[in-house]
Amino acid sequence: MTDNSALTAPASSAPAVPAAALAADGLHVRYGTARAVDGVDLAVGAGQIVALVGESGCGKTTLARALLGLVRPSKGRVTVSGRTLSYTRRALRAFRRSVQLVLQDPSGSLNPRHTVYDAVVEGLRIHHIGGDERAQVAEALSRAGLRPPERFFLRYPHELSGGQRQRVVIAGALVLKPSVLVADEPVSSLDASVRGEILALLLRLRRELGLSVLVVTHDLGLAWNIADRVAVMYLGRIVESGPAAEVLQRPRHPYTRALLSVVPEVSGTEPVVLTGEPPDPSRVPAGCRFRPRCPAYLSGEAKRAGIAEQCERGELPVLPADDGHHTACFLPAADETADETEETP
């Protein structure tokens, strides 16, 4: 059984909605002047798959590392099933048994000198988990789709396909019986023919084991195929979040629309090419942080809607982590106001 004794119980004892399996609450991570994560609320519910989406440099990997306890936030907290994570060695050991990482490059994750058995059994030995090692390794490999598992025990990574290596990495996480997987670009290094198999595996593990999964990706097409909820990140903050179908079919933020415009599974529009410099976390602009690259602002749409000054100086709030569809943008609110004005007799 996982030792959660070093996790701090929530302050309130009042009945509430079920606690998220893993959550960020007002999270900030700084590297000098760089605001890599600049105020984030994010929750992965029990048995839920959440896709954290954004281009390179937006802060999603740093946020994932903070959620894994690998980076200590400068402000805010990480909670596990409603309990605040502390950063003692004992607490982190218990936490890392229940929250496991699946990396994007299985070739880099696996020691070429270790057999499949060595790779999977390592977690059991690090965490001093007793019982029949051979049976536990066999069960994890079987769960990951490598059957019969004994056939893979003495194989080395170079003897496996890319998809099989990724399954070994997943088995190494499953052997500890975690409640949450954090998958960092889990299929980006795989051939298109294998990607669907790994995504189907994650869906099956959620269904059979009740696993919660945070998928970190730049690929909104992946989110379309697997996620219950989507959180879109830009320059250290979540700029849009909500149920996957709503965000991907009815995006409200110009950044989300730009990302979706190049996804064949979702978009039927012309690709949106973002201009301007890539985001720099040490130079977050005033007002809307997306404004220097925003097609709505640069085209004059924001000015025509009467919100250009808000875009330049207004303060957008941190989006809540509840189940609603939320957007950190002044334009949707202006559009709704305009619609209401038109309907008023």
N, C-alpha and C positions, 0 to 999 in steps of 0.2 A: 504493500500500500504506500502511496506517495505521502511523504512527510511534509505537511503544510503548516507545521507548528510555528515556523518562523515567519509566516505571513501574518500581517496585521489585519484583524477583523475590521469591517467597516464601522464608522462611528455611530451610525443610526441603527437601531434595532427594530424600527417600524417595518411592517410588511411592505414589500415593493415588488416590482416586476422581477422575474428571474434574472440573476446577475449574468453578465456576459462571461463567456468562457475566457476571453482575453480582451482587455480594453486599455486605451490611452485616455487620460483625463487631464486636459490642459497641458499637454506635453510640449516641452521646449528642449532642444538640444543645440548647443552653440559650440563652434570651434573658433575661438578667437572672436573676430567680428562677424564671422559667417553664421547666419541664423538658419542652420540646416533644417531644423524642425522648429516652426515658429508659432506654436499654439495649435494643437491638434486634439480633437475628441474623436475617438474611433472605437467601435465595439464589434467584436466577432461573437455572435450569439452561439449558444449551444447547438451543435449540429448544422451550423450555417457555413456557407462558403462566401467569403467576401473577397472581391478583387480590388487591390490597391493599384491604381493605374496612373501613369504619368511618364513623360519623356525623361531621358537621362539627365541627372542633375537636379531633379525636382525635390529630392529629399526622401523619396519612398524607401530606399535601402537603409538610410539612417533611421527612419521611423521603425522599420522592421527590426533593425539591430537593437533599438531601444526597447521594443516590445519583447525581444528575446532575452533581455537582461544583459546584453553584450555592451551596451552603452548606457551610462548612467545619465538620466536627464538633468539639465540644469534647473528645470522647474516642472511641476506637474508630477503625475504618478502613473504607474502601470498597475493594473489590477488583474487578478486571476480568480475567476469565479467569485468576484466581489471582495476579495482580500487584497490589500495593498502589498505589493512586492517590496521587501526590504533587501538590502544588498550585502547581507552577511553571507559568508561561504555556505553556511547550512541552508539558508533560504534559497540561494541560487542553485544549489545542488538539487533540492526538491523541485524547484521551478523548472529546471532544464530536463528533468525527467518527464514532466507533464506537458511541456511545450517544446516540441522538436523541430529542428530546421532541416529542410530539404533544399540543397543547393542546386544551382542551375547547371553546373558542369559536372556530370558524374565522373568523368575521367580525372578531373582535378580533385574530386572528393574522395576517391578511392586510392589507397596505397597500392602501387603496382606490384609490390612484393608480398602483399597479403592476399590470401585466398578469400573467396566469398564468405566462407564460414568465419574467418578472422574478422572481416569487416563488420559482420552483423553481430557477432558475439561481443565485440569491444564494449558496447554500451552496457551490457549486463555486468561486465567485469568492473568497469569504471564506477558504476553505481552499487556494486556489491550485492547484486540481486541473486539470491540462491535458487535452488531448484534444478531441474534437468536442463542444462544449457542446450544440449543437442535438440531436445524437443521444442524449446522456445525459439531457437534459430529456424528450425524446420517450419514452425507455425508462421513466423514472420515472413519467410520467403514465400510460403504458400499463399498467404494473404496478399502479398505483392504480385502474385501471378507467376511465380517461378515454380513450376511443378513438373515432375516430382522434385521436391526441394533438395533431397539428398544428391541428386545428379549435379547440383551446382556447388556443393560444399567445397570441393577441392579445385574449383576453377579459379583462374586469375582474371583480373579485369580485361586484359588484352584478348582473352578468349571469348569475350561476350560482345554482343551488339550494343549500340548506344542505348536502345530501349531497355535491354536487360540490365545494363549498368545502372540506369536510373531506377529500375525496380529494386536493385540491391541497395541503393541509397535509401529508398523508401522503406525497405525491410529493416534497415539499420535503425530507422526512427520508430517503426512499429514494434520492434522487439521490446521496447520500454513501455508499451501500452500507454502512449500519451493521450491527452484529451484534445490537444491542439497541434496542428501542423502549420508551420510557416514555410511556404514554398516560394523560393526566390527564382523567378523565371524558370519554372520546372520543365518546360518543353522547348525553350528557345534554342538549345543546341541539338535538337533531334530532327530527324527527317520528317517531312510532312506526313508520311504514311504511319509514323509511330506516335506522333503527337496526340492523335485521337485516342489511341490505346491508353496512354498515360492519363489523359483527362478523364476517360471512362473509369480508370482505376480509382482516381481520387473521388469520383462520384460514388463508386461502389463502396469505398471505405467509409464515406460519410453515411451511406445508407445502412451498412452492416454494423459498423462500430460506433456510430453517432459522433464521429470526429468533427471538430470544427476546423476550418481551413482558411488561412489568410494567404491568398495568392498575390505575390508582388510581380507586376508585369507592366510592360509598355504596350501590350497588345490588347486592344479592346475587343478584337475578334475572339480571343481566348475568354475574356470576361463574358461575352455573349453566350458562349457555349457551356460555361460551367458555373457562373456566379449567381448567388441569390441577391447579393447587394454589390454595388460598385461605389468606390470612393475615388474621385479624381483629384490628384495632387498637383499643385503648381507652386514653385518657389516656397516650399516649407509649410504650405497649408492645404487642407482639403478645400477645393473650390466648388465641388458639386458631389453630392452623395444621395443615394436612394436605392430603391428596388431596381435590379438590373434592367428589367423590361422598360421601366419608366425613364431611367437615365439614358438608355441606349436608343429608345424610340422617340423620346421627347426631351432631348437635352436642352437645358436652359442657359448654360454658360457658354460663351463664345469659344473658350478653350476646348471644352468637351466637343463642341460642334466641329472644331478644326481636327481634333483627333479622330472623330468618327468619319470625317469626310473621306478618309483614305482606307476605310475598312469595307471590303466588298460585301461581307455578310450583312452589314447594317445600312450603309449609306447608298443613296441613289443620286447624290449631288456631286458637283464638281469638287475636286480636292481643294482645300483651303491652305494656301501657303502662308505661314506666319512670317512676318518680316521682323526686323530689329534683332538685337543681340539676344543670345540665349540667357536664361535667368542666372543672376549672380547673387548667391545668398548673403554676400557681404554688402550688397547695395540694393536693398529692398526699396522700391520707389514709394513715395507718398501716395495715399489714396489706394485705388485698386492696384494690386501688385502685377496684374496682367495688362494694365493699361498701355505700356509702351509697345506691346505687340498685338493689341486687341483690334480685330477687324472692325468691330462696331464703333470703337473710339476713333480709329484712324480714318474711317470712311465718312465720318460726320454723323453717323446714325445716333450716337450718344448725344451729340449737340442738338440735333433735331428733336430728340426726346426730352431735352431740357435737363439732362443729368451729367453733362460734361464736367461741371464743377465738382459734383459729387465724386465722379471718377478720379479727379485730380487730387481731391483733398479729403474725401469722405473716409470714414473708418468702417470697414466691413467686419462683422463679428465672426468669431470662430463658430463653425457650423456644429450643431448638436449631433450626438451620436445615436439619436433615436431612429425609428423605422421610417420616418418621413422622407420626402424628396426635398432637399435643401440646396440652395445655390448662393454662393458668395459673389453676387453681381447685382448692380443697381438696375440694369436694363429690364429684367423680367418684372420687377415691381412697377417700373414705369409703364411697361406694356399693359400690365393688368389695370393700372389706373386709367390709361387711355381707353381701354376697352369699356371700363365702367362708365366713363364720361360719355362715350358714344352711345351707350345703351340708355342713358338717362334722358327722358323726354324733355 
